[in-house]
Amino acid sequence: MKVLLSAGMIQGGRSGVGRYVISLADAMVREHPEVELHVAGLDADRALFPWLKGDRWESIPQKAAGGLGNLVWHQRSFHEVVKRRGIDLVHIPSYRRMLWSCPVPQVATIHDCAPFVLREKYDFARGFFGRGVVPRIARRVGHIIAVSETTGADIHRFMKVPAERITVLPNGIDHQMFRPASPEAVVAFRESKNLKCPFFLYVARLEHPAKNHVRLIRAFEGLVKTGGFEGELILPGAPWHGEEVIRKAVDESPVRERIRLEGFVDNADLPLWYAAAEALVFPSLMEGFGLPLLEAQACGTRIACADSTSLPEVAGPAGLLFDGLDEASMESAMAKLAAMSPEERERRECEGIGWAGRFTWSAHAAGAVAVYRKLLSGGTGKPC
């Protein structure tokens, strides 16, 4: 089967959707020769798909690189690519790019229903599009892949998509990349990054209020004040909407010398950041999945996260949960992590490694291919 996957929204691979598209395409090409995968993307992102044959790449015009231009290109021009290449099925991995009209069956991956769950995340225009337009398109799509049970339920509840046209396929992680590091590698990494003391880590783009950095900073201040932790709080992440609010909270913090904004961290360095951390603390208020929770556990790092949206189901049995809207609850979770006995630390680390091992891109790709086959054979779903 000829499948066209859109990669027009992957932001250089720096976003969660970007990592999803690259990982899915990689697993599809390596493990499913029965699928002739074509990818449409910006030429600036071509190098992120080195294993894709040259004639399988469709260049999206540079003028369509911006958000609105990219959206318009998908609605107006995508169908021309489908017809020219003789595509059998289209896979759109972002709800913002789902096609209103498509000449062949369309599968879409929806990662979250943030416009409904966290309304303050978007301005009026984006909120209107997400809540008013997207559900209408979603109901026209042949089949939808949801990356978590929570997201699947939200799609059914908020977008009114019939449950039989939704398949839940959890994300995977790259287990060759995310795995326990040697003590020597961790020591060398700490020296290279001037990491002289223990630290809590939060890997997320600097987005306010959705990523909830400010409450985490306040909780960390309380933890330091009570003497519950002698280390630092490190916040890697690329700047996003509202990042100035986060920077202001850091600048005005009474413990600002113990808080580091690290900027965007390359994926190649992420495993050692996880391995070197005391724990990953993940207070995000809205996640359709939450890849860092699995990545950290696969590296043997303990985690704590907000008890909201999909995070508890992704964190698994080894994760500590806290109320993401309650700074005291967050502070208490960090205090427990810092004071945990060596035996309890080892138990949670081992349990986390085992839990994360269940999530693979191979399984996700196999599930996606099954969805393609079902839709093309006239199973549940309808082409738009």
N, C-alpha and C positions, 0 to 999 in steps of 0.2 A: 504494500500500500504506500502511496505517496502522501506524506504528511508535511504540512507547512506550519512551522512553529514561529510565532512572532517573538523577536528579541528587541523590539524597538523601544523598550522602556527599562532597560537593565542598568542604566546609569554607570557604565564602566565596570559592572560587576560589584559595585559597592553596596547595593541595597539587597534586602532579603529576596525580593523578586528576581534580581539579577543573579544571585547565587542559585536560586531555584532553576532558572532557565538554563544556565550553563551546566549545572549538575544533571538535570533531566536529559538534556541533549547529549551529554557525554555518555551517560548510561545507555541511552537509546541507540547511539551509533555503535558502541562497543558490544552490546548484548542482544540487539534485535535486528539482525540483518534483513529480516522480512519487512522492515520499515525503511523506506527510502526517505530519510529525513532532510527536509529543506528548511533553512532558517532565514528569516528576513530581519535585518538589523542595520544599524548605522555602521559605516565603514570604520569609524573610530573604535568600534567594539569587535571588529573582525578577528583580531589577534587572540581574543578570549575563546575562540573556537578553532584551535590549531588542527584538530583531528577531522574537521569537516572539509569534504572535498570542495574544490573551488567552484564547481558548477552547481553546488547545492546552496550557495550563498546568494541571497537577493539583497541588493543595496537599497536601503531606504534613503531618499534624498536628504542632503544636509539641511535643507530648508525646513524639513519636517522633524528636526531634532528637538525643538522645544515642545513643552507639554501639549499646548493647544494644537500646534501644527502637526504633532505626531498623532494626536487623536483624530484630527480631520483626515490625515493621510490614510489611516486605517479604514475609516468609514467610506472614503471616496475612491481609493486606489488599490486597496488590498485585493479586491475581487478580480482586478485585472491580472495581478500576479498569479492568483489561483488558476485562472483560465489559461494563461500563457504557459504555465509549467505543467498543466494537466494534473493538478493536485486532487487527491481523493477526499482529504479531510484537513480541516484547519484546527490548530490548537492555539488559543489565545490565553496567555498565562497571567492576565491582569484584568480585573473587572472594568477598569477604565477604558480598555481597548477592545472590549467585546464588540462584535460586528452586529449592527442592526439587521443587515441583509447579507447573506453569504450563499454563493452558488452551490456549495457542497456542505455536508454536515460539519457542524462546528462544536468543538469541545472547549470549554473555558475552565481555567483554574481560578478559584476565588480564595484569596488568602485570609480575608477577614471582612467583617461588615462594620468597619469603624465608623462610617457616617451615621449609622443608627445607634451604635453602642457608646460612642464618645463624640457627641455632636460638637463640642467646643474645639475639636481637633481641626475643623475646617472653617474657612470663610463661607459667606453666603453662597457664592457661585458654586464652589466645590461641594458644599453640603447639599445644595439643590440637585446637582448632577448625580451625586451619590445616592440620595434618597428618592429622588423623583424620576430620574431617567434610567439609571442602572437597573433597577428591578424590572422595568419594562423590557429592556434588552435581555436580561437574564432569563426571563420566561420564554424568550424566543430561541434561546440556545439549545442545541440538541441534547447535550449532557454537560453537567458541571462536576468538576473535581474539587472537593473541599479538603484542605490540608489537616483538619482536625475535626473531632466530633462536635466541638463547640461551634466551629465555623459552619459545619453542615447544618446544625440545628438553627443557627442564625439565618442562613440563606433561606431555609424553609419558612422560618417565622417572619422575617422582615421583607424578603423579596417574593414570597409566595410561590416559590418554585416547588413543584411536586416532589415529594421525598424520593419517588422512584427514578427521578432524573438527577439525583445527587449521589455521588460515590465518594466516600471518605478514604483518602489515601494519605497517610501521614508523610511528612517530609522525611528525608534521610540526612545523613551526614557523611562526610568523606573520612572513613576510618583509617585510611592510609595517612591522612594529615592529622586528624584529631585522635591522639592516643597518648598514653603516659610517656613523658620524656625522661631521659636518664638524669640522675642527680648532677652529673657533670655539665650537661647541657643547660640545666636550670641555673646553676651557679654562674656559668659564663654569660647567660642572658641577663641575669640580675646585675652583674657587673657592667655589662654593656649599656644598660638602661639606668644605671645609678639607683638601683632598687636596694636600699640599705636596710630596710625594715619590712615587716609583714604589711600586706595591703589587701583591702577589699577591692574588688574589681566590678565595674558595671560596663559592659560592652553594649553600646546603643548610640545611634546618632543623637546629636544634641538637639532634641525636639521638645519644645514645651507647649502644652502641659502633658502631652500623651505619654512621654517616656518617664515623667515623674522624678526628674533629677532633683528638683528643689526640695521635695520632701526627704529624699535620701540624704541630701546634704545636711538638712536640719537634724535628721536622726543621727547622722554621724557626729554632729556637734554635741548632741546629748551623750552619745557613747563616750566620746573623749572627755567630756566634762566629768563624768562619773568614774573615770579611770578604767573603763571596760575594755579599752583597746589602745595599744601603744603605737599602732602603725598608721598607715595612710589610706586614703580613698583615691583610687585612680579611675578616671572616666575617659576612656578612649571613645572616639566617635567623630564623624564628620559633622560640620555645622548644618543645621536645618532650620525649619521655621521655629522662631522663638528662642534661638540659641543665645541671644543677648540677655534674656532673663536668667538663664543658667549661669552665664559668665558673671553677671552682676551678683548672683547669690554666692558664687565662689569668692569674688573680690571682697564682698562685705562680710564673709564668714570670719568669726573669731578664731577659727582654726585653719584659715586659708593656706598656711604654710604646709599643711598636711593633706591638701587636696590638689590633685594634678589633673588638668585637662590635657590629654595626650594627643588630641587630634585623630585624624583617620589612621587606623592601624591596618597595614596590609594583611591579607588573609594568611600569608606565609608566616607571619609573626604571631598570629593569634594563638596557636597551640602553646607556645612558650609563655605568653601572657597568662593563659589559663593555668598552666602548670606551676607558674611562679606565685600565683595568688593564694592568699589565705582561703578565700572563697569567692564565688561569684554571687553578687547580690543583685537581683533583677526585679525592680519595683514597678515596671511598666504597667500602665493602666489598661492597655488595649493591645493584645497580641492574637493574631490568628493562629500562631504556632509558638514561636520563641526558640529559634535554633540555638542561640548561645547556651541555653540550659542543657541541651544534649552535648554540644561541643565541649563544654566545661567538664561535664561528668565523664565523657569519653577520655579526657586527659587526666582523670583521677582527681578532679577538683570538686569540693563540696559546693552545694548551691542552696540559696534561699530565694524565694520569689513571692510576688504578690498572689494572693488567693483570688484571682480574677480571670475572667475569660478562659482562654485555653491553657494557661500556665500550669495549673495543678495537674492536668492530664499529661502534659509533656514532661513536667518535672519528675513524675514518678515517685516511688516509695522512699527514695533517699533524700528528697528535697524538703527543706523547712519552708513552711508557709507563713505569711504574715498579711495583715490588712494593709493594702497599698495606700489607703487614705489616712492611715493612723501612724504618725511618726513614732509614737511610743512602741507600737507593735513591731515596726521595722527595727527600731533600736534594740528591742528585746531579742529579735532573731539574730542580729549581728553579735550581741553579747553571748548568746548561746554558742554560736559558731566559734567565737574567740576562746571560750572557756571549755570547750568540748574535750573530753579525755582522749588520750591517744588511741584507746581501744575503740571508742565511738567514732573517732575520725576515720580510722582504718575501715570500720564496718561500712560507713556511709560512702567512702571512696570506692570500695569494692562493689557495693551494691549499685552505685551510680554507673560504674564502668559496664556492669552487666546489663543494666537497664538501657543505656545508650546504644549498646550493641544490637538491640532489636530494630533500630531505625536505619535503613539503608536506602540509597538511591536506586539500587538494583530492584528492590521491592516496589518502590514507587513507579519506576519506569515500566515494570511488568504489569502493574495495575493499570497504568495509563494505556498500554497497548491493549489490554483486555477491554477497556472502555471503548477504544477505537473500533475494535472488532465487533463489539456488540452494536455500536451505533451504525456501522457500515452494513451489518447484516440485517438491519431493520429491527433491532431490539429496542428497549426502552429509550425514548428520546425522539426528537424530531429535528430535521434540518430546518434552518430558518430561511 
